[in-house]
Amino acid sequence: MNNRMELRFDALAENEAFSRMVISAFLVQVNPTMSVVSEVRTAVSEAVTNAIVHGYAGTTGTVVLRAQIESDQAVIEVEDYGCGIADVQKAMQPFYTSHPEQERTGIGFSLMQSFMDGVSVTSSPGSGTLVRMTKRLEA
Amino acid sequence: MLESRRTGDRLCVHLSGEIDHCVAASLRGEIESLLRDPTVKSLWLDFSDVTFMDSSGVGMIIGRYKTMKARGGSVHACGLHPPVDRLFHLAGLHRIIAIAGGDTEHE
């Protein structure tokens, strides 16, 4: 089956749990394994947290979560229109964080890469960041 | 909400629910306030009722590890469900936190 959805929400920490619930509920219709759901939930949580903590850094804004099921894979996007990332390669390095004082670990992107089959990040300073992830859905 | 129990110099903290960035910030404050007591030498974190954790939870644990290490104490974790256990390993937490099976009641 093919299906897609788009959700827009305010960049509030309270919406992190909400975004995880939505992605789980959306994927349930293709009957995924527990481990696929758990991995996708974690990857979405990392991307949404990045949008809130780094993209908007405490200011207000909108986060967009898009998901698309195309036959055997899910394509998931998390987009913000915040400050953007000047050096995406540096930001994606394991353990790199711009906020060590907030107990950020710098492993968010590494976890997205571990849990998903593909992760790409497009960003431009001043206009926002788009994280696009793909996940194979076992039959 | 967080439940804790003190036995000698050991403080057991029972965590529950989903530990993300939103929740980790308040847990950090609650556990740090319990650790103001300098006689606590070992911190036990019971994850048996934790249903989700991401890297924000990892950051919260590393923060408490630093607090305990500074006083020559230790941090232990128990009750890890497979997804949380996997996160512990991916993040390298198993190298600094002693992981026990079961929950603290049986240790």
gemmi code that builds the backbone of each chain (N, CA, C; Angstrom):
import gemmi

chains = {
    "A": [
        ("MET", (0.833, -1.195, 0.000), (0.000, 0.000, 0.000), (0.872, 1.251, 0.000)),
        ("ASN", (0.373, 2.318, -0.604), (1.049, 3.611, -0.545), (0.174, 4.572, 0.263)),
        ("ASN", (0.830, 5.361, 1.065), (0.063, 6.281, 1.908), (1.014, 7.381, 2.375)),
        ("ARG", (0.478, 8.547, 2.676), (1.352, 9.581, 3.235), (0.589, 10.495, 4.176)),
        ("MET", (1.354, 11.165, 5.011), (0.745, 12.084, 5.967), (1.713, 13.224, 6.250)),
        ("GLU", (1.159, 14.325, 6.715), (1.989, 15.465, 7.108), (1.395, 16.070, 8.371)),
        ("LEU", (2.272, 16.349, 9.320), (1.841, 16.896, 10.610), (2.681, 18.143, 10.900)),
        ("ARG", (2.017, 19.225, 11.264), (2.748, 20.448, 11.631), (2.455, 20.740, 13.095)),
        ("PHE", (3.497, 21.022, 13.858), (3.261, 21.322, 15.277), (4.267, 22.350, 15.768)),
        ("ASP", (3.929, 22.991, 16.886), (4.812, 23.995, 17.473), (6.065, 23.334, 18.044)),
        ("ALA", (7.165, 24.067, 18.002), (8.448, 23.554, 18.489), (8.487, 23.583, 20.015)),
        ("LEU", (7.683, 22.713, 20.623), (7.633, 22.606, 22.081), (8.090, 21.210, 22.481)),
        ("ALA", (8.860, 21.137, 23.578), (9.375, 19.841, 24.033), (8.231, 18.841, 24.272)),
        ("GLU", (7.082, 19.352, 24.697), (5.920, 18.483, 24.959), (5.478, 17.747, 23.698)),
        ("ASN", (5.799, 18.294, 22.523), (5.376, 17.663, 21.273), (6.313, 16.550, 20.807)),
        ("GLU", (7.425, 16.332, 21.510), (8.325, 15.229, 21.149), (7.594, 13.897, 21.306)),
        ("ALA", (6.926, 13.713, 22.447), (6.179, 12.467, 22.685), (5.029, 12.347, 21.679)),
        ("PHE", (4.384, 13.475, 21.389), (3.272, 13.490, 20.428), (3.741, 13.022, 19.042)),
        ("SER", (4.903, 13.519, 18.601), (5.395, 13.138, 17.272), (5.727, 11.641, 17.219)),
        ("ARG", (6.206, 11.090, 18.340), (6.500, 9.647, 18.367), (5.224, 8.822, 18.281)),
        ("MET", (4.180, 9.309, 18.982), (2.892, 8.598, 18.940), (2.335, 8.596, 17.522)),
        ("VAL", (2.448, 9.748, 16.857), (1.890, 9.865, 15.507), (2.619, 8.944, 14.531)),
        ("ILE", (3.947, 8.925, 14.584), (4.670, 8.090, 13.619), (4.386, 6.602, 13.874)),
        ("SER", (4.277, 6.214, 15.157), (3.953, 4.814, 15.472), (2.579, 4.462, 14.927)),
        ("ALA", (1.612, 5.345, 15.157), (0.236, 5.082, 14.714), (0.157, 5.006, 13.193)),
        ("PHE", (0.937, 5.847, 12.526), (0.912, 5.840, 11.056), (1.487, 4.536, 10.504)),
        ("LEU", (2.563, 4.038, 11.153), (3.226, 2.827, 10.644), (2.453, 1.550, 10.945)),
        ("VAL", (1.604, 1.598, 11.976), (0.887, 0.392, 12.395), (0.116, -0.248, 11.242)),
        ("GLN", (-0.382, 0.575, 10.316), (-1.196, 0.044, 9.216), (-0.439, -0.894, 8.282)),
        ("VAL", (0.918, -0.838, 8.299), (1.655, -1.793, 7.465), (2.216, -2.937, 8.302)),
        ("ASN", (1.727, -3.018, 9.544), (2.064, -4.148, 10.408), (3.570, -4.368, 10.577)),
        ("PRO", (4.293, -3.345, 10.992), (5.752, -3.481, 11.117), (6.137, -4.304, 12.345)),
        ("THR", (7.384, -4.759, 12.389), (7.850, -5.474, 13.578), (8.038, -4.467, 14.713)),
        ("MET", (8.054, -4.967, 15.942), (8.277, -4.121, 17.121), (9.589, -3.365, 16.991)),
        ("SER", (10.602, -4.082, 16.445), (11.912, -3.441, 16.395), (11.937, -2.314, 15.366)),
        ("VAL", (11.221, -2.462, 14.260), (11.149, -1.373, 13.276), (10.465, -0.157, 13.905)),
        ("VAL", (9.361, -0.388, 14.605), (8.642, 0.729, 15.239), (9.550, 1.429, 16.247)),
        ("SER", (10.247, 0.627, 17.057), (11.115, 1.188, 18.090), (12.245, 2.026, 17.464)),
        ("GLU", (12.824, 1.521, 16.372), (13.920, 2.242, 15.729), (13.448, 3.546, 15.086)),
        ("VAL", (12.295, 3.469, 14.416), (11.769, 4.673, 13.764), (11.378, 5.717, 14.817)),
        ("ARG", (10.755, 5.266, 15.904), (10.370, 6.191, 16.984), (11.597, 6.933, 17.533)),
        ("THR", (12.684, 6.176, 17.723), (13.887, 6.802, 18.275), (14.469, 7.806, 17.290)),
        ("ALA", (14.538, 7.405, 16.005), (15.109, 8.310, 14.993), (14.277, 9.588, 14.876)),
        ("VAL", (12.946, 9.455, 14.885), (12.070, 10.633, 14.799), (12.247, 11.508, 16.037)),
        ("SER", (12.362, 10.864, 17.190), (12.540, 11.619, 18.431), (13.826, 12.446, 18.385)),
        ("GLU", (14.900, 11.841, 17.857), (16.174, 12.555, 17.743), (16.051, 13.746, 16.794)),
        ("ALA", (15.421, 13.525, 15.642), (15.310, 14.600, 14.643), (14.417, 15.735, 15.146)),
        ("VAL", (13.310, 15.376, 15.782), (12.388, 16.403, 16.301), (13.057, 17.176, 17.450)),
        ("THR", (13.783, 16.462, 18.301), (14.489, 17.138, 19.401), (15.523, 18.118, 18.840)),
        ("ASN", (16.259, 17.685, 17.806), (17.224, 18.591, 17.169), (16.536, 19.853, 16.660)),
        ("ALA", (15.370, 19.681, 16.016), (14.645, 20.830, 15.464), (14.284, 21.807, 16.582)),
        ("ILE", (13.824, 21.268, 17.717), (13.381, 22.113, 18.836), (14.577, 22.738, 19.565)),
        ("VAL", (15.584, 21.886, 19.877), (16.708, 22.349, 20.707), (17.693, 23.198, 19.904)),
        ("HIS", (17.989, 22.757, 18.667), (19.000, 23.465, 17.877), (18.378, 24.390, 16.830)),
        ("GLY", (17.403, 23.871, 16.077), (16.800, 24.667, 15.002), (16.190, 25.950, 15.537)),
        ("TYR", (15.386, 25.797, 16.584), (14.722, 26.981, 17.135), (15.353, 27.464, 18.442)),
        ("ALA", (16.157, 26.612, 19.057), (16.894, 26.992, 20.271), (16.061, 27.828, 21.249)),
        ("GLY", (14.903, 27.308, 21.601), (14.095, 27.974, 22.620), (13.154, 29.045, 22.079)),
        ("THR", (13.290, 29.382, 20.783), (12.349, 30.345, 20.213), (11.160, 29.564, 19.640)),
        ("THR", (10.142, 30.282, 19.181), (8.976, 29.590, 18.663), (9.171, 29.261, 17.182)),
        ("GLY", (8.416, 28.308, 16.714), (8.494, 27.937, 15.309), (7.672, 26.698, 15.051)),
        ("THR", (7.680, 26.272, 13.799), (6.895, 25.105, 13.405), (7.812, 23.967, 12.985)),
        ("VAL", (7.486, 22.773, 13.442), (8.194, 21.572, 13.015), (7.223, 20.774, 12.149)),
        ("VAL", (7.719, 20.252, 11.045), (6.873, 19.447, 10.157), (7.395, 18.016, 10.143)),
        ("LEU", (6.479, 17.075, 10.369), (6.810, 15.650, 10.278), (6.024, 15.083, 9.107)),
        ("ARG", (6.741, 14.533, 8.135), (6.070, 13.911, 6.988), (6.461, 12.447, 6.941)),
        ("ALA", (5.527, 11.608, 6.569), (5.853, 10.194, 6.407), (5.137, 9.673, 5.188)),
        ("GLN", (5.837, 8.805, 4.488), (5.271, 8.232, 3.267), (5.619, 6.754, 3.239)),
        ("ILE", (4.615, 5.939, 2.986), (4.863, 4.506, 2.834), (4.779, 4.207, 1.349)),
        ("GLU", (5.889, 3.696, 0.793), (5.895, 3.336, -0.624), (6.327, 1.887, -0.705)),
        ("SER", (5.420, 1.045, -1.022), (5.580, -0.416, -1.068), (6.407, -0.951, 0.101)),
        ("ASP", (7.719, -1.118, -0.060), (8.465, -1.812, 0.988), (9.299, -0.886, 1.863)),
        ("GLN", (9.095, 0.418, 1.754), (9.864, 1.304, 2.627), (9.060, 2.509, 3.097)),
        ("ALA", (9.505, 3.065, 4.227), (8.917, 4.302, 4.735), (9.929, 5.416, 4.520)),
        ("VAL", (9.443, 6.566, 4.082), (10.295, 7.749, 3.928), (9.763, 8.771, 4.921)),
        ("ILE", (10.639, 9.212, 5.798), (10.206, 10.107, 6.871), (11.032, 11.384, 6.827)),
        ("GLU", (10.341, 12.514, 6.906), (11.049, 13.795, 6.897), (10.692, 14.592, 8.139)),
        ("VAL", (11.699, 15.245, 8.705), (11.473, 16.186, 9.809), (12.091, 17.499, 9.359)),
        ("GLU", (11.270, 18.534, 9.299), (11.760, 19.816, 8.796), (11.488, 20.937, 9.787)),
        ("ASP", (12.456, 21.845, 9.903), (12.206, 23.062, 10.681), (12.640, 24.252, 9.842)),
        ("TYR", (12.169, 25.433, 10.257), (12.502, 26.658, 9.527), (13.302, 27.583, 10.443)),
        ("GLY", (14.166, 26.939, 11.231), (14.947, 27.669, 12.226), (16.297, 28.136, 11.701)),
        ("CYS", (17.299, 28.096, 12.585), (18.579, 28.746, 12.288), (19.437, 28.008, 11.260)),
        ("GLY", (19.133, 26.739, 11.021), (19.935, 25.990, 10.054), (21.281, 25.560, 10.632)),
        ("ILE", (22.001, 24.752, 9.858), (23.301, 24.230, 10.296), (24.345, 24.690, 9.277)),
        ("ALA", (25.359, 25.414, 9.749), (26.377, 25.941, 8.834), (27.233, 24.813, 8.258)),
        ("ASP", (27.602, 23.854, 9.118), (28.477, 22.768, 8.686), (27.814, 21.432, 9.039)),
        ("VAL", (27.075, 20.885, 8.086), (26.306, 19.658, 8.339), (27.229, 18.481, 8.664)),
        ("GLN", (28.354, 18.380, 7.944), (29.287, 17.273, 8.190), (29.798, 17.276, 9.626)),
        ("LYS", (30.113, 18.459, 10.113), (30.606, 18.594, 11.489), (29.496, 18.227, 12.471)),
        ("ALA", (28.288, 18.717, 12.217), (27.160, 18.449, 13.114), (26.854, 16.958, 13.198)),
        ("MET", (27.146, 16.228, 12.101), (26.829, 14.803, 12.079), (27.925, 13.929, 12.675)),
        ("GLN", (29.066, 14.529, 13.017), (30.146, 13.738, 13.625), (29.698, 13.210, 14.989)),
        ("PRO", (29.962, 11.922, 15.265), (29.578, 11.387, 16.567), (30.190, 12.208, 17.705)),
        ("PHE", (29.394, 12.470, 18.698), (29.788, 13.165, 19.933), (30.032, 14.666, 19.754)),
        ("TYR", (29.816, 15.190, 18.523), (29.912, 16.636, 18.386), (28.607, 17.256, 18.876)),
        ("THR", (28.688, 18.224, 19.771), (27.484, 18.967, 20.166), (27.818, 20.433, 20.324)),
        ("SER", (26.858, 21.268, 19.930), (27.044, 22.703, 20.105), (26.559, 23.133, 21.491)),
        ("HIS", (25.932, 22.195, 22.247), (25.391, 22.534, 23.570), (25.830, 21.546, 24.657)),
        ("PRO", (27.143, 21.396, 24.905), (27.552, 20.414, 25.918), (27.020, 20.748, 27.311)),
        ("GLU", (26.811, 22.033, 27.593), (26.362, 22.431, 28.931), (24.929, 21.974, 29.210)),
        ("GLN", (24.179, 21.654, 28.151), (22.802, 21.182, 28.364), (22.721, 19.658, 28.426)),
        ("GLU", (23.873, 19.007, 28.639), (23.922, 17.548, 28.675), (23.466, 16.936, 27.355)),
        ("ARG", (23.768, 17.644, 26.234), (23.518, 17.042, 24.923), (24.703, 16.122, 24.632)),
        ("THR", (24.448, 14.951, 24.056), (25.520, 13.974, 23.868), (26.210, 14.076, 22.518)),
        ("GLY", (25.518, 14.629, 21.525), (26.098, 14.664, 20.184), (25.978, 13.343, 19.434)),
        ("ILE", (25.104, 12.453, 19.910), (24.964, 11.165, 19.202), (23.637, 11.041, 18.461)),
        ("GLY", (22.870, 12.118, 18.407), (21.560, 12.080, 17.752), (21.622, 11.604, 16.311)),
        ("PHE", (22.502, 12.217, 15.509), (22.605, 11.820, 14.104), (23.142, 10.392, 13.973)),
        ("SER", (24.090, 10.009, 14.861), (24.622, 8.639, 14.816), (23.508, 7.629, 15.062)),
        ("LEU", (22.618, 7.945, 16.011), (21.512, 7.019, 16.289), (20.564, 6.945, 15.101)),
        ("MET", (20.290, 8.103, 14.480), (19.424, 8.082, 13.290), (20.051, 7.177, 12.230)),
        ("GLN", (21.382, 7.281, 12.047), (22.061, 6.462, 11.045), (22.078, 4.982, 11.419)),
        ("SER", (22.180, 4.697, 12.735), (22.168, 3.296, 13.174), (20.798, 2.665, 12.995)),
        ("PHE", (19.758, 3.451, 13.259), (18.405, 2.884, 13.299), (17.675, 2.931, 11.958)),
        ("MET", (18.124, 3.799, 11.041), (17.431, 3.923, 9.763), (18.342, 3.406, 8.648)),
        ("ASP", (17.773, 3.156, 7.470), (18.586, 2.652, 6.359), (19.255, 3.787, 5.597)),
        ("GLY", (18.642, 4.956, 5.610), (19.259, 6.105, 4.951), (18.927, 7.377, 5.701)),
        ("VAL", (19.900, 8.280, 5.810), (19.671, 9.571, 6.466), (20.361, 10.633, 5.628)),
        ("SER", (19.615, 11.667, 5.203), (20.280, 12.773, 4.535), (19.813, 14.080, 5.178)),
        ("VAL", (20.709, 15.017, 5.255), (20.413, 16.281, 5.914), (20.694, 17.422, 4.944)),
        ("THR", (19.695, 18.275, 4.752), (19.860, 19.445, 3.898), (19.600, 20.658, 4.781)),
        ("SER", (20.528, 21.598, 4.784), (20.334, 22.734, 5.670), (20.930, 23.987, 5.064)),
        ("SER", (20.286, 25.108, 5.324), (20.931, 26.359, 4.949), (20.745, 27.351, 6.091)),
        ("PRO", (21.862, 27.946, 6.543), (21.805, 28.862, 7.680), (20.754, 29.951, 7.453)),
        ("GLY", (19.925, 30.138, 8.468), (18.904, 31.172, 8.399), (17.571, 30.709, 7.839)),
        ("SER", (17.555, 29.550, 7.157), (16.246, 29.144, 6.628), (15.761, 27.782, 7.086)),
        ("GLY", (16.616, 26.985, 7.699), (16.112, 25.751, 8.290), (16.834, 24.497, 7.866)),
        ("THR", (16.314, 23.369, 8.351), (16.955, 22.066, 8.157), (15.906, 21.021, 7.792)),
        ("LEU", (16.270, 20.175, 6.845), (15.403, 19.055, 6.468), (16.178, 17.757, 6.657)),
        ("VAL", (15.636, 16.876, 7.504), (16.231, 15.557, 7.697), (15.327, 14.551, 6.992)),
        ("ARG", (15.903, 13.780, 6.078), (15.125, 12.797, 5.325), (15.677, 11.413, 5.623)),
        ("MET", (14.800, 10.529, 6.084), (15.250, 9.199, 6.499), (14.410, 8.135, 5.800)),
        ("THR", (15.051, 7.020, 5.467), (14.291, 5.917, 4.880), (14.458, 4.671, 5.742)),
        ("LYS", (13.426, 3.859, 5.734), (13.469, 2.614, 6.508), (12.767, 1.513, 5.729)),
        ("ARG", (13.484, 0.411, 5.537), (12.854, -0.732, 4.880), (11.837, -1.374, 5.819)),
        ("LEU", (10.711, -1.757, 5.260), (9.672, -2.393, 6.065), (9.639, -3.866, 5.697)),
        ("GLU", (10.089, -4.701, 6.599), (10.061, -6.140, 6.326), (8.623, -6.597, 6.227)),
        ("ALA", (8.382, -7.572, 5.338), (7.007, -8.071, 5.153), (6.541, -8.801, 6.411)),
    ],
    "B": [
        ("MET", (6.824, 11.104, 37.299), (7.151, 11.052, 38.731), (8.222, 9.995, 39.001)),
        ("LEU", (8.969, 10.245, 40.027), (10.129, 9.407, 40.272), (10.076, 8.913, 41.716)),
        ("GLU", (10.318, 7.614, 41.883), (10.339, 7.057, 43.236), (11.775, 6.745, 43.583)),
        ("SER", (12.132, 6.984, 44.847), (13.496, 6.655, 45.236), (13.509, 5.993, 46.598)),
        ("ARG", (14.563, 5.248, 46.860), (14.675, 4.533, 48.118), (16.141, 4.556, 48.539)),
        ("ARG", (16.357, 4.805, 49.802), (17.718, 4.923, 50.314), (18.033, 3.712, 51.183)),
        ("THR", (19.139, 3.028, 50.913), (19.592, 1.924, 51.754), (21.081, 2.129, 51.999)),
        ("GLY", (21.440, 2.507, 53.218), (22.847, 2.786, 53.510), (23.336, 3.927, 52.637)),
        ("ASP", (24.466, 3.690, 51.942), (24.986, 4.765, 51.081), (24.491, 4.618, 49.640)),
        ("ARG", (23.493, 3.741, 49.464), (22.944, 3.504, 48.121), (21.608, 4.224, 47.939)),
        ("LEU", (21.492, 4.903, 46.801), (20.215, 5.537, 46.453), (19.678, 4.838, 45.209)),
        ("CYS", (18.474, 4.256, 45.331), (17.841, 3.605, 44.183), (16.756, 4.518, 43.640)),
        ("VAL", (16.831, 4.795, 42.353), (15.834, 5.644, 41.719), (15.083, 4.813, 40.679)),
        ("HIS", (13.773, 4.761, 40.851), (12.944, 3.989, 39.923), (12.396, 4.933, 38.859)),
        ("LEU", (12.867, 4.738, 37.622), (12.434, 5.597, 36.524), (11.261, 4.939, 35.805)),
        ("SER", (10.401, 5.740, 35.226), (9.300, 5.139, 34.482), (8.877, 6.007, 33.303)),
        ("GLY", (8.206, 5.375, 32.354), (7.668, 6.092, 31.196), (8.703, 6.327, 30.113)),
        ("GLU", (8.584, 7.448, 29.417), (9.434, 7.750, 28.274), (10.455, 8.825, 28.658)),
        ("ILE", (11.727, 8.535, 28.463), (12.768, 9.501, 28.820), (13.287, 10.162, 27.541)),
        ("ASP", (12.740, 11.332, 27.257), (13.200, 12.108, 26.104), (13.742, 13.444, 26.598)),
        ("HIS", (13.979, 14.368, 25.688), (14.532, 15.674, 26.064), (13.622, 16.412, 27.037)),
        ("CYS", (12.312, 16.323, 26.795), (11.326, 17.008, 27.630), (11.390, 16.494, 29.074)),
        ("VAL", (11.435, 15.164, 29.219), (11.407, 14.534, 30.542), (12.786, 14.569, 31.204)),
        ("ALA", (13.852, 14.426, 30.407), (15.210, 14.348, 30.955), (15.564, 15.605, 31.754)),
        ("ALA", (15.072, 16.749, 31.293), (15.391, 17.999, 31.984), (14.862, 17.987, 33.416)),
        ("SER", (13.637, 17.478, 33.622), (13.107, 17.469, 34.980), (13.735, 16.354, 35.817)),
        ("LEU", (14.044, 15.209, 35.180), (14.703, 14.123, 35.916), (16.062, 14.575, 36.443)),
        ("ARG", (16.776, 15.315, 35.593), (18.093, 15.830, 35.962), (17.982, 16.634, 37.264)),
        ("GLY", (17.009, 17.533, 37.330), (16.818, 18.358, 38.523), (16.431, 17.540, 39.735)),
        ("GLU", (15.516, 16.574, 39.545), (15.041, 15.772, 40.680), (16.149, 14.892, 41.236)),
        ("ILE", (16.913, 14.240, 40.344), (17.966, 13.340, 40.827), (19.106, 14.149, 41.443)),
        ("GLU", (19.457, 15.273, 40.816), (20.522, 16.105, 41.397), (20.144, 16.566, 42.803)),
        ("SER", (18.864, 16.878, 43.022), (18.495, 17.344, 44.358), (18.610, 16.198, 45.369)),
        ("LEU", (18.319, 14.953, 44.958), (18.520, 13.807, 45.855), (20.010, 13.577, 46.121)),
        ("LEU", (20.843, 13.901, 45.118), (22.290, 13.666, 45.259), (22.993, 14.791, 46.023)),
        ("ARG", (22.223, 15.789, 46.447), (22.847, 16.834, 47.278), (23.342, 16.245, 48.586)),
        ("ASP", (22.740, 15.125, 48.969), (23.195, 14.415, 50.165), (24.541, 13.747, 49.839)),
        ("PRO", (25.643, 14.247, 50.423), (26.974, 13.748, 50.029), (27.258, 12.328, 50.508)),
        ("THR", (26.398, 11.794, 51.369), (26.646, 10.420, 51.850), (26.171, 9.362, 50.849)),
        ("VAL", (25.497, 9.791, 49.786), (25.115, 8.830, 48.740), (26.366, 8.497, 47.934)),
        ("LYS", (26.756, 7.223, 47.948), (27.981, 6.816, 47.239), (27.694, 5.959, 46.024)),
        ("SER", (26.514, 5.330, 45.996), (26.191, 4.594, 44.771), (24.753, 4.910, 44.360)),
        ("LEU", (24.625, 5.220, 43.076), (23.324, 5.573, 42.511), (22.870, 4.416, 41.635)),
        ("TRP", (21.694, 3.879, 41.950), (21.115, 2.789, 41.153), (19.931, 3.328, 40.384)),
        ("LEU", (19.965, 3.131, 39.064), (18.853, 3.573, 38.227), (18.118, 2.335, 37.715)),
        ("ASP", (16.850, 2.243, 38.087), (16.031, 1.090, 37.686), (15.181, 1.469, 36.470)),
        ("PHE", (15.479, 0.829, 35.341), (14.798, 1.156, 34.076), (13.661, 0.194, 33.746)),
        ("SER", (13.267, -0.649, 34.711), (12.306, -1.707, 34.360), (10.958, -1.169, 33.874)),
        ("ASP", (10.592, 0.048, 34.243), (9.333, 0.625, 33.755), (9.559, 1.744, 32.739)),
        ("VAL", (10.769, 1.773, 32.169), (11.045, 2.774, 31.130), (10.667, 2.181, 29.772)),
        ("THR", (9.743, 2.835, 29.075), (9.224, 2.282, 27.826), (9.901, 2.871, 26.592)),
        ("PHE", (10.639, 3.965, 26.783), (11.325, 4.594, 25.644), (12.455, 5.463, 26.178)),
        ("MET", (13.572, 5.464, 25.465), (14.632, 6.413, 25.819), (15.391, 6.788, 24.546)),
        ("ASP", (15.811, 8.058, 24.465), (16.642, 8.476, 23.332), (17.921, 9.127, 23.860)),
        ("SER", (18.656, 9.828, 23.003), (19.968, 10.338, 23.412), (19.881, 11.383, 24.528)),
        ("SER", (18.709, 12.009, 24.690), (18.559, 12.955, 25.797), (18.637, 12.227, 27.136)),
        ("GLY", (18.100, 10.985, 27.167), (18.214, 10.157, 28.371), (19.663, 9.780, 28.628)),
        ("VAL", (20.385, 9.494, 27.536), (21.810, 9.160, 27.660), (22.565, 10.338, 28.285)),
        ("GLY", (22.266, 11.545, 27.813), (22.916, 12.742, 28.350), (22.626, 12.926, 29.832)),
        ("MET", (21.382, 12.636, 30.211), (20.992, 12.761, 31.620), (21.774, 11.756, 32.483)),
        ("ILE", (21.972, 10.548, 31.967), (22.708, 9.521, 32.727), (24.187, 9.905, 32.843)),
        ("ILE", (24.772, 10.384, 31.739), (26.190, 10.786, 31.782), (26.380, 11.936, 32.777)),
        ("GLY", (25.419, 12.833, 32.826), (25.488, 13.940, 33.786), (25.531, 13.447, 35.228)),
        ("ARG", (24.678, 12.448, 35.541), (24.655, 11.913, 36.916), (25.921, 11.090, 37.188)),
        ("TYR", (26.449, 10.439, 36.141), (27.713, 9.712, 36.282), (28.821, 10.689, 36.687)),
        ("LYS", (28.817, 11.868, 36.073), (29.841, 12.877, 36.403), (29.698, 13.334, 37.852)),
        ("THR", (28.467, 13.525, 38.287), (28.226, 13.917, 39.684), (28.778, 12.866, 40.641)),
        ("MET", (28.485, 11.597, 40.351), (28.906, 10.520, 41.242), (30.414, 10.296, 41.178)),
        ("LYS", (30.975, 10.411, 39.974), (32.415, 10.201, 39.805), (33.184, 11.260, 40.598)),
        ("ALA", (32.660, 12.481, 40.623), (33.326, 13.582, 41.316), (33.457, 13.308, 42.820)),
        ("ARG", (32.567, 12.482, 43.375), (32.654, 12.154, 44.805), (33.207, 10.747, 45.032)),
        ("GLY", (33.747, 10.151, 43.982), (34.315, 8.802, 44.106), (33.255, 7.726, 44.186)),
        ("GLY", (32.046, 8.023, 43.742), (30.960, 7.051, 43.795), (30.753, 6.356, 42.460)),
        ("SER", (29.649, 5.617, 42.361), (29.407, 4.845, 41.136), (27.934, 4.902, 40.734)),
        ("VAL", (27.691, 4.563, 39.460), (26.326, 4.506, 38.951), (26.073, 3.101, 38.400)),
        ("HIS", (24.927, 2.565, 38.745), (24.530, 1.229, 38.301), (23.181, 1.329, 37.609)),
        ("ALA", (22.957, 0.463, 36.636), (21.666, 0.454, 35.952), (21.113, -0.959, 35.948)),
        ("CYS", (19.815, -1.085, 36.096), (19.199, -2.408, 36.041), (17.840, -2.324, 35.364)),
        ("GLY", (17.304, -3.483, 35.011), (15.973, -3.554, 34.408), (15.917, -3.015, 32.983)),
        ("LEU", (17.032, -3.120, 32.242), (17.051, -2.573, 30.880), (16.282, -3.477, 29.901)),
        ("HIS", (15.266, -2.927, 29.269), (14.575, -3.658, 28.209), (15.450, -3.591, 26.962)),
        ("PRO", (15.262, -4.539, 26.002), (16.179, -4.596, 24.845), (16.447, -3.265, 24.139)),
        ("PRO", (15.420, -2.433, 23.826), (15.752, -1.175, 23.114), (16.628, -0.235, 23.954)),
        ("VAL", (16.392, -0.203, 25.254), (17.191, 0.662, 26.129), (18.600, 0.083, 26.272)),
        ("ASP", (18.682, -1.244, 26.364), (19.974, -1.913, 26.461), (20.809, -1.634, 25.199)),
        ("ARG", (20.150, -1.673, 24.048), (20.845, -1.405, 22.780), (21.373, 0.028, 22.759)),
        ("LEU", (20.546, 0.954, 23.241), (20.964, 2.359, 23.292), (22.177, 2.528, 24.218)),
        ("PHE", (22.158, 1.837, 25.368), (23.291, 1.880, 26.296), (24.582, 1.480, 25.575)),
        ("HIS", (24.493, 0.403, 24.770), (25.688, -0.079, 24.081), (26.115, 0.850, 22.954)),
        ("LEU", (25.132, 1.328, 22.154), (25.469, 2.237, 21.048), (26.128, 3.509, 21.577)),
        ("ALA", (25.663, 3.964, 22.735), (26.175, 5.217, 23.297), (27.451, 4.996, 24.113)),
        ("GLY", (27.805, 3.725, 24.338), (29.009, 3.431, 25.119), (28.804, 3.558, 26.628)),
        ("LEU", (27.525, 3.641, 27.057), (27.255, 3.791, 28.493), (27.706, 2.581, 29.308)),
        ("HIS", (27.699, 1.393, 28.667), (28.092, 0.178, 29.392), (29.548, 0.235, 29.842)),
        ("ARG", (30.325, 1.168, 29.255), (31.732, 1.278, 29.667), (31.892, 2.068, 30.964)),
        ("ILE", (30.879, 2.878, 31.311), (31.004, 3.692, 32.525), (29.957, 3.358, 33.587)),
        ("ILE", (28.906, 2.656, 33.177), (27.822, 2.330, 34.096), (27.788, 0.806, 34.264)),
        ("ALA", (27.738, 0.336, 35.503), (27.648, -1.103, 35.737), (26.208, -1.542, 35.497)),
        ("ILE", (26.026, -2.505, 34.583), (24.668, -2.949, 34.258), (24.392, -4.289, 34.937)),
        ("ALA", (23.290, -4.314, 35.707), (22.908, -5.535, 36.405), (21.610, -6.064, 35.801)),
        ("GLY", (21.416, -7.367, 35.889), (20.144, -7.930, 35.428), (19.083, -7.725, 36.491)),
        ("GLY", (17.838, -7.908, 36.126), (16.740, -7.804, 37.094), (16.566, -6.377, 37.596)),
        ("ASP", (15.915, -6.239, 38.748), (15.763, -4.904, 39.321), (16.492, -4.829, 40.653)),
        ("THR", (16.529, -3.648, 41.242), (17.345, -3.442, 42.436), (16.865, -4.249, 43.621)),
        ("GLU", (15.582, -4.644, 43.608), (15.032, -5.411, 44.734), (15.795, -6.728, 44.925)),
        ("HIS", (16.339, -7.236, 43.797), (16.974, -8.551, 43.852), (18.483, -8.502, 43.870)),
        ("GLU", (19.004, -7.305, 43.902), (20.471, -7.204, 43.889), (21.044, -7.374, 45.276)),
    ],
}
model = gemmi.Model(1)
for chain_id, residues in chains.items():
    chain = gemmi.Chain(chain_id)
    for i, (resn, *xyz) in enumerate(residues, 1):
        res = gemmi.Residue()
        res.name, res.seqid = resn, gemmi.SeqId(i, " ")
        for name, pos in zip(("N", "CA", "C"), xyz):
            atom = gemmi.Atom()
            atom.name, atom.element = name, gemmi.Element(name[0])
            atom.pos, atom.b_iso = gemmi.Position(*pos), 0.0
            res.add_atom(atom)
        chain.add_residue(res)
    model.add_chain(chain)
structure = gemmi.Structure()
structure.add_model(model)
structure.setup_entities()
